[in-house]
Amino acid sequence: MKQHKVMMGECVLYQAAQLSHARRFAAARRAEGVDCHVVPDTTTRNRRVRINALTGKPYGRRTP
């Protein structure tokens, strides 16, 4: 799961799975006068390929 962070210097104020939630939280804190910024999570996870037991081939995208 992604973890976008709202930071104030080195301190984490808030962590969110959705970037829009982190941005909204940061905007609200800035309106209160708290200087903070959003650090988006840029990590990607590779999915494991599932193999169809009957055919021995990976489950794949259907082509029209």
N, C-alpha and C positions, 0 to 999 in steps of 0.2 A: 504494500500500500504506500502511496506517495505521502510524503510529509513536507508540506510547505511551511516555512517558519516566518513569523513576524519577529524581527529582532530590534532591540534597542541597545545599540553598541554591541557588547558581547552577550547580553542577556536575552534569552528566548522568552518573549511575552506570550506567544500563542503558536500552536501547531494545528494545521488543518490538512485534511486529505484533499480538499478541493481548493484550487488556487483562487477562485472567486471569493470564497469565504475568508481566506487570509487577506486578500486585498480589501474587502469590506471592513474587516476588523482593523486593519492598519489605517484606513481612511477615517474611521471613527476615533481612533487614538490621536491621529493628527489634528482632528477637529477639536479635541480636548487640549491640544498643545503639547502632546508627547511626541518627540522626534523619533520615529521608527521607520523601518523599511521591510519589504517583503523579500525573502530569499526562496525562490522556487526550487523544488526538487527536480533535478534533471536526470536522475538515474533511470535507466531502462532495464527491465528484466526480460531475458529471453525465455520464450515459452518452450516447454518440452514438446517435441513432436510425438503425437499419439499414433501408435501403429494399430491398424485394423487387424484383428486376430484371424479373420477369415481369408483376407487377401494378402496379408504380409506387407501391404503398402500403407503409407501414412494416410490418415483421414485428411481430406483436402477440400479445397474449394471446388464447388460444383461449377462446371463451365456450361453456359447456356447453349 
